[in-house]
């Protein structure tokens, strides 16, 4: 879908930074619920098993058996050839990979989906846009916000560009994992 919604990227409007136009990058939004439902349905049709809302204590990788999932003291381990961990950096698997250590940094993300944009101009997304330099907050660290935004629903159910007034927006920043943040 590289022709539907091109993207623009920008650093500052004050002639210090640059802008780049990337017409084939992040040019559509995918509904996570639709994606997961379709993948799960196809996986199950091929004989796979999906375990949702199942406690996971850890995982052991074996060259001969694949992966063994530790589901707790009262449950026999489950062996599998594939594990898809969708729990983020707080998952038991992520904690196990870090040997119990806290991550060095985090990426804080806030997202929204809003309507009411002009359909005729809601054609482009913004990828990694920032309107400020890194701000030094002294003992509170450094700060710089980045933004991404792109039209929603284009290409879904035959929707053409210029027919959606909805946009998904993410604001994110990177920071160290100090408990003071």
C-alpha positions in Angstrom: 0.0 0.0 0.0 2.9 2.3 -0.8 0.9 4.8 -2.8 -2.0 5.5 -0.4 -0.7 7.8 2.4 2.8 9.2 2.1 4.6 10.6 5.1 6.5 13.7 6.0 9.2 14.0 8.7 10.5 17.2 10.2 12.9 18.6 12.7 12.0 22.1 13.7 10.4 24.9 11.7 13.2 27.3 12.5 15.6 26.4 9.8 17.9 24.5 12.2 16.8 21.0 11.3 15.5 19.4 8.1 12.5 17.8 6.6 12.3 14.7 4.6 9.5 13.2 2.6 9.2 9.4 2.8 6.2 8.3 0.7 6.6 4.6 1.3 7.2 4.5 5.1 4.5 3.9 7.8 1.8 4.8 5.3 -1.1 3.1 6.9 -2.5 2.1 10.2 -3.5 -1.4 11.1 -6.1 -2.2 13.7 -4.3 -4.4 16.3 -7.5 -6.2 17.2 -8.2 -7.1 13.5 -4.5 -8.2 13.0 -4.4 -10.4 16.1 -7.7 -12.0 15.4 -6.7 -12.8 11.8 -3.3 -14.2 12.8 -4.8 -16.2 15.7 -7.5 -17.7 13.4 -5.0 -18.6 10.7 -2.6 -20.1 13.3 -5.3 -22.2 14.9 -6.5 -23.4 11.5 -3.0 -24.7 11.0 -3.2 -26.7 14.2 -1.7 -24.1 16.6 -2.9 -23.3 20.1 -3.3 -19.8 21.4 -3.1 -19.3 25.2 -4.5 -16.0 26.3 -4.7 -14.7 29.9 -2.5 -17.6 30.9 0.1 -16.9 33.6 3.7 -17.6 32.5 6.5 -17.9 35.0 9.3 -18.4 32.5 10.6 -20.2 29.4 13.4 -22.7 28.8 14.9 -23.1 25.3 16.0 -26.6 24.2 17.7 -27.5 20.9 15.9 -30.8 20.8 12.4 -29.8 22.1 12.1 -26.1 21.2 10.7 -24.1 24.0 9.2 -25.3 27.4 6.8 -22.9 29.0 6.7 -22.8 32.8 3.0 -22.1 33.5 3.4 -22.4 37.3 3.9 -24.9 40.1 0.6 -26.8 39.5 0.8 -27.1 35.7 2.9 -29.4 33.6 5.3 -27.4 31.3 4.1 -26.9 27.7 6.5 -27.6 24.9 6.3 -25.6 21.7 8.3 -24.6 18.6 7.1 -21.0 18.6 6.3 -18.4 21.3 4.9 -15.0 20.5 5.3 -12.7 23.6 3.0 -9.7 23.3 3.3 -8.5 26.9 6.0 -5.8 26.4 9.1 -5.2 28.4 7.3 -6.2 31.7 6.7 -9.8 30.5 8.2 -12.7 32.4 10.2 -13.5 29.2 11.7 -10.0 29.0 12.5 -10.0 32.7 14.2 -13.4 32.3 16.3 -12.2 29.3 17.5 -9.3 31.5 18.3 -11.7 34.4 16.1 -9.7 36.7 17.8 -6.4 36.1 15.8 -3.3 35.3 16.1 -1.9 31.8 18.6 1.0 31.3 16.0 3.1 29.5 12.4 3.4 28.6 10.3 4.8 25.8 7.2 6.4 27.2 4.4 6.5 24.7 1.0 8.1 24.7 -1.4 7.5 21.8 -4.8 8.7 20.7 -7.2 8.3 17.9 -9.3 11.3 17.0 -11.8 12.3 14.3 -12.9 15.6 12.9 -9.9 16.3 10.6 -10.5 17.7 7.2 -10.9 14.6 5.0 -9.4 16.2 2.0 -6.2 17.2 3.8 -5.9 14.1 6.0 -3.7 12.4 3.4 -0.2 12.5 4.9 1.2 11.1 8.1 4.0 12.6 10.1 6.8 10.3 11.1 9.2 11.2 14.0 8.3 14.8 14.1 9.8 17.0 16.8 9.4 20.8 17.3 12.0 21.2 20.0 15.7 20.5 20.8 16.7 18.3 23.7 15.9 20.1 26.9 18.2 19.8 29.8 16.2 19.4 33.0 19.2 19.3 35.3 19.0 16.5 37.9 15.7 15.4 36.3 17.5 14.4 33.1 16.9 15.4 29.5 13.7 15.6 27.5 12.6 15.7 23.9 9.2 14.8 22.6 8.7 13.1 19.2 5.4 12.7 17.4 3.9 10.4 14.8 0.5 10.7 13.2 -1.2 9.0 10.3 -4.6 8.7 8.8 -6.8 5.8 9.9 -9.0 3.5 7.9 -7.6 4.3 4.4 -7.6 1.2 2.3 -10.0 -0.6 4.7 -13.3 -1.7 3.2 -12.5 0.2 0.0 -11.9 3.6 1.7 -9.9 5.8 -0.6 -7.5 8.6 0.4 -9.5 11.7 1.2 -12.4 9.8 2.8 -11.2 9.5 6.4 -11.4 12.2 9.0 -9.7 10.0 11.7 -6.0 10.2 12.6 -3.9 8.2 15.0 -1.3 10.2 17.0 1.6 9.0 19.2 3.8 11.2 21.4 6.9 9.5 22.7 10.1 10.3 24.5 13.1 8.3 25.5 14.6 8.5 29.0 16.8 6.6 31.4 15.0 4.3 33.8 15.8 6.2 37.0 13.1 5.8 39.6 13.1 9.7 39.9 11.5 10.1 36.5 
